[in-house]
Amino acid sequence: MHDDTSIQRLAPRAPGQRRAAAVATAIAVAVGLTLGAVVGAPVRASAATTESEAADYASDAFGDAWDFTSAADFNTDFSGTPATVSGGALKVGLTPGDQLFLVHSISGSLATGRDGARQPVDPARYSRLTFSMDQPLTKRIGAVYWFTCREQTAACGGGFTFPVVQGPHVYTFDLAKQSTLLAKVPWRSGKKVVFRLDPVVLPGNAGDTGKQASIDWVRLHAAPDASHPHAGMPAGTYPGYTVTPRPQLVVDTPNPTQGQDYATATTGRPWNFTSATATSHVKYSNTTVLSRDSRGITARNTGPHQNDPQVHLPVSRMAGSTYHYLQWDMRYDGPFDLSGSAGGGKMARAIWNVAGTGTPQIGNDLLTYSNGNASETSIDLTAQNPLDEDALTPKAGWAGQTITGLRFDPNEDPGKAVWHLKSVHLRADPAATGSTTVTFHDNAWVAGSTADVTVRTGSGAWQRIATGVAVTKGANSVPFRLGSMPAGKYAVQVTLRHPDGSSDNETAGAPVVMKAGPVAAVDRSHDPVGRLDSATAGSGGVTVTGWAYDPDTRNPLGVALYDGKTGTKSLGRVSTSLARPDVVRAHPAAPAASGYSATVRLSAGTHDVCAYGINVGAGSTNPLLGCRSVTVR
């Protein structure tokens, strides 16, 4: 069990505006600490030299640089004071405790998403920190902290302080140069699972200054060398030199969401809580279901054990090694809080029974985030020990077990928490007969890029299935045909190269089980149908409208939105919920509420907003519904 009050959102986020003026060139005067060069932000100028962007942790680990152009760039639940990602910057309130966990991890929880335990920072590869910050205070210091353990105890921590300068500046630090905080653990001592930046350190009695720091970008990057003399700078044109972008590669498929769903395989319907019929055999304890709509069920914790709401999912002798990806989509009212008091306990948990013992298997905490940071989450229950440290013996776990019972506990809030559960899935590895498709995209795409695709089974050698594929902006597809290769479970890796010689390679989020046999004809009759009608810029953001439906369901359909102009960067999802009688007239199979509308925030400039219908049931793909070009002023 877990109780942590140190990380909780203290106040609602306020929207901000992107700083329009360029950062002026400046030099910070260090007091007892060498800052290194503090230089200007990118400006338009003719370049005397050109270099490729140096290796950067966020670009390499997530395929998404910390440039704060999307909400995914920073989880604001991991800020000690109010913070928001808006207008292409991370805005943080300058009050005591203004801590930004750029790489976060919480002990006692299963590592999901961007948790540092899943993607630790290699200090040998990334030894410099550079960031652009505009802050209004004088005679203050900032701090950098790192930890080699998820418990974030002083014994596994190090870091240093640095003087901050009023106004816009770019700060550059050699992390290996010194460590003067906590146990003074050196940067190169081992991989880091937590990395924290305190923009301005304020005493506990300082109160709220009423001011903000604005951070344009952060790079945790490789050291400068002859090929990358300006390693700290992101891609752009600067006085006297140009930095060209390195790949920000994301392998989209195969992925866990493509695997066979247990509920669909056994009952014909997934555990989609927007449908009373699909979840008619689900039972609830310590829970009052208040309503059901496009968000799924809205429910409230009730007694007799108010801090233990339970969703009992119907399973019957299921092979844990087959169905091992647990996926859930849930939101809750109120802020992220892990304390043990009312409003806290914002972690979910899976508990299951296995054949051969009557002892329930108690899973470890599954962190759940507040509305602006929540997203559908998937975890492989066989990739790490899924059990709580205090689980009862015998500790059988999940892998290799026959699962005879399963429940999902949405939170451990002792108060009357209100939560919204949309879906729960248990999925197998993706599978295909004869052939499948590998898809990927580059969030920093440039013309002339090429890619290689390789596959392997187990720990065998990588076998190339495609070489020198011309990479286009947005989604790219490469067929994987089994041919003469043996049937088996294949990992998939993509290597992408930019014309400047920079490269990145990433492995797909799930292997694919390839079966021998003739390539099946693709049946498109079950794929979603729809259209992106419009994308209109306004004062509140860009409003997109359209319609969609899936022939396999009458329930609301998810539509994924992407910014195609920057290489299909996710803008989130929306569900159909609006009446569209015109669509029903043209498509009699469409539900009445097949329309969708959403407002998303985009940085200034021209963007290609694209929409994809999220398949439900027997379909073969998530089809593109359309793209619209829109200019944000």
N, C-alpha and C positions, 0 to 999 in steps of 0.2 A: 504494500500500500504506500501511497505517497502523499506527503503534505509539504507544500512549499509555498510560502507567502512572498518570496523575494521578487517574483516576476508576475505582475498583474497590472492590467491596464487601469489607470487611476481616473481617467476622465475621457469624455468623448473626443474624437478627432475633429479638428476643424479643417476645412479645405483651404488650400493655399494656391498662390499663383506663381508661375515660374518666373524667376528673376530674368528680366529681359537684357540687362546690360552685361557685356562680357566682363570676365574677371580681369582686373588690371594686373599687370606684371608687378611683382613685389618681392622683396626679400625680408624674411622674418629674422629678427635678431634673437638668437638663442641665448637663454640664461642658464648656464650650467648644462646645456644639452645641445649637441649639434643637430640641427634640423635637416641639413642638406639643402638642396636648392628648393626654393619656393617660387614657382613660375606662374605664368599666366595661363588662362584657359585658351582653347583653340580660337584663333581668329583667322580671317581670310587674309592670306598673304601668299606670294609666290614662294615656292619651296626650293631651297638650294640643294637639300638632300632628302632622300626618301628611305624609310626603314619600316619593317613590319612590326606590328604590335607584339610586345613581349608576352610570354605565358602569364595568364591571369586565372586565379583560383575559381572565381564565380563563372567565368566564361567556360573554363574546362569542366568544372563539376556539374554545372546546371545548363550549359548552353545558353546562358542568360547573364550578361554582365550586370554588375551593380550600377546601372545607369539611371535607375529609378524612373523608368518610363512606363512601368506597369506595377500593379500592386504586389505581384509575385516577387518583386525584387527584395522586399523586406517585410517580414511578418511583424506587424506593429504590436502584436501581443508580447513580443520580446523587446519592448522598450520600457524603461523605468518611468518615463513621463509621457504625456500625450505626444503622439507622433502620427504623421500621415505621409503617404506617398502621393504626390499630386503635382501636376505641372512640370514633370520631369525632374523633380527633386524630392529628397527626403527632408521633411520639416519636423523638427523636434523642439518641444517646449523647454526653455532653459529654466529649470527648477532643480532643486536638489534631487539627485538620483537619475539624471538624464543619461541613462546607459542604453547603448544600442548593441544588442547581441547579433552581430552580423552572421556569425556561425553559432548556432545554439544547440544545446542538448540538455536533457533533464534525466538524472539518474532515476532508476525505478520505472522507466517507461520503455516501450518498444520503439526502436528508431524507425521513423517513417519520413517520407518526403525529404526535406533538406536538412535533416538532423545531422549534426557533425559526426555522430558515431557511424553513420552510413558513409559519409564523405569527409573524412578527416583531412585537415590541412597538412600537406607534406612540407615541413620547414626547409628541407633541402632544395625543393623546387621553387617554393614561394617564400622569399626572404625579405621582401620590401613591402612597405605599405605607403600608398600615395592616395590622397583624397583632396577634393576641392570643397571648401566650406566657406560660407559667409556667415559671420556671427557678429553681434553688435557690442559685445562687452569688452572692457579693457582690463589689463592687469590680472588675467586669469590663466589657469592651466587646464589642459586636457589630459586624458590618460588612455593608455592601451593596456588591455589585460588578455592573457591567454591561459588556457588550462589543458592539461593532458588527461584529465579524468572528468567524467560526467558529473561527479559530485561537486565539482567546482570548489574544493577545499583549498585553503591557503597552501597546503603541502604540495599540491600539484600545479600551482599557479605562478605566473611571472608577469612582467610588464614594466612600464615606465610612464613617467609623466612628461609633459612637454608644454612650453608656453604657447598660448594661442594669441592670435593677432586680430585686432578689430578689423572687420571688413572682409572682403573676398580674398582668399589665399589658397594656394595649392601646397600642401604639406607632404614632405617625403621623408621616410624613416628607414634606416637599416635596422630591421628587427633583431638581427643577431648581434648588434653592437653592445647592448647592455640590457640587463633585467634587474630592476631595483625594487620591485613591488612583491608583496606576499612572500613566498619562499624563494624568490629570485630564480625560478626555474628558467634556464636559458632557452632561447627560441629554438635552437637546434637540438634540444634534448629528446624530442620524440614528436610524433604526430599530435596535432592539436584538435580537440573535439569542440572547443568553445573559443571564440574570438570576439572580444568586446571593445567597442570604442566609446569612451565618454567624451563627448564633444567639448564640454566645459564643466569642470568640477566646481560645484558650489557647496558651501558649508550647509549643514543640516538646518541651521536657523535662518538661512538666506531668504526663504519663502519663494513664491513664484515671481520671477522678474517681469512676467508679462511679455517676454520677448522670445524669439525663435532663432535657432540656427538652421541654416539651409545648406544641405549637402547635395551637390550636383552629381557626384560619382565617387566611387571608392574602388581602388584596385589593390588586391593582395597578390603581388606579382613577383616575377623572377628578377634577379639582379641585373643591372645594366651590363652590357658587354659590347664588343666591337660591332656586332650586328644590331644591337638595340641600345644605343647610347641614351635614349630617352625612354627607358623601359617603363617609367611610371605613368606615361601619358596614354590616354585612350586614343583610338583612331581619330584623326583630324588633321587640319592644316594649321601650322603654327609659324611664328616668325622664324624663317630660316630653315624649316624642315617640315616634312609630312610623315605622319604615321599611318600606315595602311592597316586595315582590320585583319585580325586573325579569325579563323572560323569559330562560330558559336553553334556547334553541331548538336542536334537533337535527333535521336533515332525514335521515330514515332511507333513503328510496328516492326516485329511483333511486340505486343505488350499484354499485361495481365488481363485487361478488360476484354480481350478477344477470346479468352478461354471459355470452355463450356461451363454454363452456370448450373449448379447442382439443382436448384429449385425448378428451373426450366426443364432440365433433363428428366426430372422425376415426376413433375406435375404439369408441365407445359406452361407454367407461368413463373416469372421471377418474383422474388420478395420485393415487390414495388408497392410501397405503402400509400401511393396515390390511389390504388385500387383496393376496395374492400374485398372483392372476389379473390384477387391474387394472394391476399394475406388472411384469408378467412380461417386458416388453421393456426395462425400465430396467436399465442396467448400472452397475457401481460400480468405482471405482479407489481405491487407498490406503484401503480400507474393509473391515472385517469386520462383516457383519451378524450380530448376536447372537441376535435374536429378533424376533417380530412379534406385536403385540397391539393393544389399543384405542388405544395411543399412536402406532401406526404401526410403523416399524422402529426397533429399538434397535441402534445400530451404534457401532463404535469405530474411531478413527483407527489405521491401520497403515502399514507401509512399502510400497514403498521411500521414498515421500515422505510421511512421517507428518503433516506440517503442511498437506497438500493433499488431503483427502478429496474425492472427486468423485462426483456422481450424474448420470449421462448419461441425458438424457430423449429419447425418440424423437420427432423432428420431421422433416418433409419438406416443404421449400419452402413455408414459412408466411409470410404477409404480416405484416410487423412492425407496420404501421399499423393492421391489423385487430385482431390479438391483441397488445395492448400493456400490459395489466395483469398484472404478475407478483405472484402471491400465494403465501405459504408459511405453514405451521403447524409450528413446530419448538420443541423444548425441549432442554436439555442439563443434565448433572449438574455441580454446582459453581457458583461465583460468576461474575458478570460481570467480565471482565478483558480489556483490550486490549493488554497487554504482549506482548513477543515471546518470553517464556519459557513453559515448560510450565504449562498451565492458562490461558494467555492466548489471544490471537487469536480472541476471540469475535465475529467478524464473518463473515457469509456473503458470497457473491459469485456473480454470474451471468456466464458466459462463453459466447459464441455465435459462430457462423460465418454469413457472409452470402454471397450469390451475387456473383460478380465479383471476389472476392479470397480468397486462401488465408490471410490474416492473421486470427487469432482476435480478436474484439472483447472486451476485458477490462472488465467492469463495475466500478464503484467499490464500496467497502465497503457492506454491508448490516448494520447493527448488529443483533445478536441479544441478548436480555436473559435474565436468570436466571429460574428457574421462576416466582417470584411476580410478575414483571413481564412475562413473555412472553405474547404473544397472536398470533392470526393477523394477518399483516401484508400489506398490498397497496401496490404502487407502480406509478405510470404511467411506463413507460420512455420515453414520448415527451414528458412534461411538463418534463423537465430533461435536461441532458446526462448520460447514464447511465455514461459511460466513466471509467475510472481516469485520473488525471493522467499516469501512466506507461504508458498503453496504447500498443501498437505502432501504427505507421502502415501503411496508411491507416486513419484513425479514421472508420469508416463510421457507427457508432452503430446505433440501432434503427429510428427513424422512417424510413419510406419504403423500408426494406430487405426483401429476401426472405431470411428466416432459414432456414438449411439445417442447423444443428446447435445444440444447446443443452445446457449442463450447469449444475448448481447445486452449488456448493461450500459445505457447511454451516459450515465454520469454518477457521481457519488456526492451530490450536493445535498446537505442536510436540510436545506430550505425547500420551498415550493417551486423548484426550478421548472421552467416551461421550455420544452424542446420540440424540435421538428425533425422527424426521421423519415427520409424519402425512400431509401432503399438499403438493403443488405444483400450481398452476394457472396457465395463461395464458388470459386472458379478453379478449373483445371488449367494446365498449360495450354496455350494455343496449339491447335493441331491442323494439319492439312494433308491431303492425299495427292501425291505427285508434284504439286506446285503450290507456292504461296507468293505473296508480294511483300517486299521490304520497303518501307517508306521512311523518309527522313527529311529534315529541312535545316537550313543554316540561318540563324538569327542575325548573322553579319554577312550575308551573301554579297559577293561581287562577281561580275561577269568574268567568265573564263575559268571558274572553279571546276574541279573534277573530283570524282569519288571512286574508291574501290570498295567492294563488299566481299567479306569473307565469312565462312561458317566453320564450325567444328563441333564434334561430339566429345563430351567429357573433357579430358585434358589433352586431347590429341592435337595435331598440327592444324593450323588454320588453312582452309582451302578457299581459294579465290573463285568467286562465282561471277564477278563483274569487275572490269578494269577500265579506268579512264572514262567513267560515265560523266557526261556533261551535266553539270548541276544548274538547275534553273531556280529563280526566285520562288519561294513558296514550297509546296509539297513536291517531293521527288519519289519516283517508284522504280524499283528494280525487281524483276521476277527471280524467284529462287526455285529452280526446277531440280527435283531430286535426281533425275536421270539415272546414271549408273552408281551413284553414291548409295551406301546402305541406309535403310530406314533407321530412324533413331531420333533422339532429342538433340537439336542443334542450337547452339548459341550463335548469334548473328552480330557481326561487328562492321561498322562503316568507318572508313578513313577518308577524310575530306581535305583537299588541298586548295589553297588560294594561289593565284598567279604569282604572288610575291614569295612563295615558298613556304609560308606558314601552314601548319596542318593540325588536325585534331582527329582522334579516333575515339569512338564511343561504342559500347555494347548495348544491344537492345534490352529493354526492361524485363523481358521474359524470353526463355528459349521457345522454340517451336518444335512440336513433335511431328516429324515428317513420316508419313506412311507410304509404302510402295503402292503403286496402282496407277491407272490412267488418270490424267488430269481431268477433273470434273468441270463440266461447263458451268460458267458462272451464271447463277440465277439472280437477276436483278429485280424480280417481281416483288421481293420482300424488303427492298431497300426503301429508306425514307424518300418522300417526294416533297418538294417545296421550292421556295424562291426567297431571295433577299430583295425586297422591293425598293428600299431606299436607305440612304445614310446621309443624315442632315446635321451639319454643325450648328450649334447654338451656344448660348451663354453657359448652359449647364453641362456641356459636353457634346458628343456625337450621338444622335438618336437613330437607331437602326430599326427597321420594321420589315415584316415579311410574314410568310406562312409556311407551315410544314406539318406533315403527318407521316406516320408509319403504318403500312397496311396491316401490320401484325398487332396493333393495339388501338384502343379508343382512348387511352390515357394521354395526358399531356406529354409532348415530345420535347426532349432536350435539344437545343441548338447551340453549338459551340461557335464563338466569335473569335476571329483572329485579325491581327494587323498584318496584312500581307505585304505592306510596303517595307517592313523591316524583317521580312522572312517568316511570316506567320507567327508572330508573338501572341500568346493567348490574351484575350480580353475578357475571358470568363464565359459563363453560360447563361442562357435564358430558356425558360420553358414556355411552350405555347399555352395561351390562356384567353386569347381575345376572340370574340365572335367574328367570323369571316364568311358571311352568307355567299359572297361572290365565289369563294373557293369551293364551297359545298355545291354550288350550281355547276361549276366546271368539273369538280371531282366528287361525285356522290359518295365515295368511300371515306371522304375526309370528315373528321368530327366537326361539330359546329364551332368549337373554340380552337381553331387551328392557327390563329394569328399570334404573332409575337412582337414585342417591342421592348427595347432596352436602351439605356443611355450609358455610354462608356466614355471615359476620359482619355484623351489623346494629346500628345504634345503638339506644339505649333508645327505646321507643315502639311504636306499632302500625304495622305494615307490611302491604302487599298484595304477597306474593311471587308472581310470574307466571312461567310456563314456556312457551317456544315451541319447536316442533320445527323443526330446520334441514333444509330440503329438500335432497334429493339427486336428480339426474337431471331428469326431465321435469315435475316438479311446478310449481305456479303461485305458491306462497307458503310462508312459514314460519308455520304456523298456531299460534294460541294453544291450548295444551294445558290451560290452567286457571290460576286464581289462588286463593291461600289467604291469609286474614288471620291474622297472628300478632303477638303482643305480646311484646316483649323487655323484661325488667325491668332 
